């Protein structure tokens, strides 16, 4: 992922009001290893249900605000993030909803999907099992997982931006 500035991040959001963007606390950008990210994802450090995802679409950053569901999945079952496709305990995956962009979002229309609770999918795809079913080199396997993650994040964002 290409590096982003605070100004680029704040200007990128397609489904948040100006007031929500002003209240948004940004992550430590100087600590971000951009080359190990397919998107920048973080939760509101104030403990609210808000989360944020920013990624590049062509030559512009696109940001979406998401909100975690108040009721978690049942403990003790398995779950899978729809973005990174990593199977995890249910306590580490949550339903996030995102208002659609534009008038549809202002009318209350939203999209929901299960995502890693901490929005750290870029880290999750780099944690590999001891042996790979595909018998691929580590770098090739991570590259495949990264490509899939980028494709699914782009599709999720495109779905939020749909007007019909």
C-alpha positions in Angstrom: 0.0 0.0 0.0 1.2 3.5 -0.7 1.7 5.8 2.2 -1.2 8.2 3.2 -1.1 11.5 5.0 -3.6 12.6 7.6 -5.1 15.1 5.1 -5.5 12.4 2.5 -7.2 10.0 5.0 -9.7 12.6 6.2 -10.5 13.7 2.7 -11.0 10.1 1.5 -14.2 9.2 3.4 -17.2 8.6 1.2 -19.8 7.6 3.9 -19.1 9.9 6.9 -20.3 13.3 7.8 -17.9 16.2 8.3 -18.6 16.1 12.0 -17.7 12.4 12.1 -14.5 13.0 10.2 -13.6 15.8 12.6 -14.1 13.6 15.6 -12.1 10.7 14.1 -8.8 9.9 15.9 -6.2 8.7 13.4 -3.8 5.9 14.1 -0.1 6.4 14.5 0.8 6.9 10.8 4.6 7.3 11.6 4.5 3.7 13.0 2.7 2.2 10.0 4.6 -0.3 7.9 2.9 0.6 4.6 4.6 -2.1 2.6 2.9 -4.7 4.8 -0.7 -3.4 4.3 -3.3 -3.8 1.8 -5.5 -1.3 3.5 -5.3 0.9 6.6 -7.8 -0.3 9.1 -8.3 0.9 12.7 -10.9 1.1 15.5 -11.8 4.2 17.4 -9.4 4.2 20.4 -12.1 5.8 22.5 -13.8 2.4 22.7 -16.8 3.3 20.5 -18.1 0.8 17.9 -16.6 2.9 15.0 -13.9 1.6 12.8 -12.3 2.9 9.6 -10.9 1.4 6.4 -8.9 3.3 3.9 -7.4 1.9 0.7 -6.3 3.0 -2.7 -8.6 2.7 -5.7 -6.6 3.5 -8.8 -4.9 6.8 -7.9 -7.1 8.0 -5.0 -7.6 6.9 -1.5 -11.1 5.8 -0.5 -12.2 5.6 3.1 -15.2 4.0 4.7 -16.5 4.3 8.2 -17.9 1.1 9.7 -19.7 0.3 12.9 -19.4 -2.9 14.9 -22.5 -4.7 15.9 -23.4 -4.4 19.6 -24.0 -8.2 20.0 -21.0 -10.4 19.3 -21.1 -13.9 17.8 -21.7 -16.8 20.1 -18.5 -17.8 22.0 -17.0 -21.2 21.3 -17.8 -21.3 17.6 -15.5 -20.7 14.6 -15.9 -17.7 12.3 -14.3 -16.3 9.2 -13.5 -12.8 8.2 -15.1 -12.0 4.8 -12.1 -9.8 3.9 -9.0 -11.8 4.8 -10.7 -15.2 4.8 -8.9 -16.2 8.0 -10.8 -18.7 10.2 -10.7 -17.5 13.8 -12.6 -17.9 17.1 -15.9 -16.1 17.0 -14.7 -13.5 19.6 -12.2 -12.2 17.0 -14.8 -11.6 14.2 -17.7 -9.1 14.3 -20.4 -7.9 12.0 -19.6 -4.5 10.8 -22.1 -2.3 9.0 -21.3 0.7 6.8 -23.7 3.3 5.6 -23.8 3.6 1.8 -22.3 6.7 0.3 -24.3 9.7 -0.7 -28.1 10.0 -0.5 -28.6 6.3 0.0 -26.5 6.4 3.2 -28.3 9.5 4.4 -31.6 7.6 3.9 -30.3 4.8 6.2 -29.2 2.2 3.7 -26.2 0.2 4.8 -24.1 -2.9 4.0 -22.9 -5.4 6.5 -20.2 -8.1 6.6 -18.1 -10.1 9.1 -14.6 -8.6 9.5 -11.7 -9.1 12.0 -12.7 -7.2 15.2 -9.4 -5.2 15.2 -9.5 -4.6 11.4 -6.0 -6.1 11.2 -6.6 -8.3 8.1 -3.2 -7.3 6.7 -1.5 -8.8 9.6 -3.7 -11.9 9.6 -2.8 -12.9 6.0 0.9 -12.9 7.0 0.4 -15.4 9.8 0.8 -18.7 8.0 0.1 -22.2 9.1 3.1 -24.4 9.7 2.5 -26.2 6.5 0.7 -24.9 3.4 -1.8 -27.1 1.5 -0.6 -25.4 -1.7 3.1 -26.2 -1.1 3.9 -22.6 -2.1 6.9 -20.5 -1.0 5.9 -18.2 1.9 6.2 -15.0 -0.2 4.1 -16.5 -3.0 1.4 -17.6 -0.5 1.3 -14.1 1.1 1.2 -12.5 -2.3 -1.9 -14.6 -3.2 -3.6 -13.9 0.1 -2.8 -10.1 -0.3 -4.3 -10.0 -3.8 -7.5 -11.7 -2.5 -7.7 -9.3 0.4 -7.3 -6.3 -1.9 -9.9 -7.6 -4.3 -12.5 -8.2 -1.4 -11.8 -4.8 0.2 -12.3 -3.1 -3.2 -15.5 -5.0 -3.8 -16.8 -4.1 -0.3 -16.1 -0.4 -1.0 -17.7 -0.6 -4.5 -20.8 -2.1 -2.9 -21.0 0.8 -0.5 -20.7 3.3 -3.3 -23.5 1.7 -5.4 -26.4 4.1 -5.8 -29.0 1.5 -6.7 
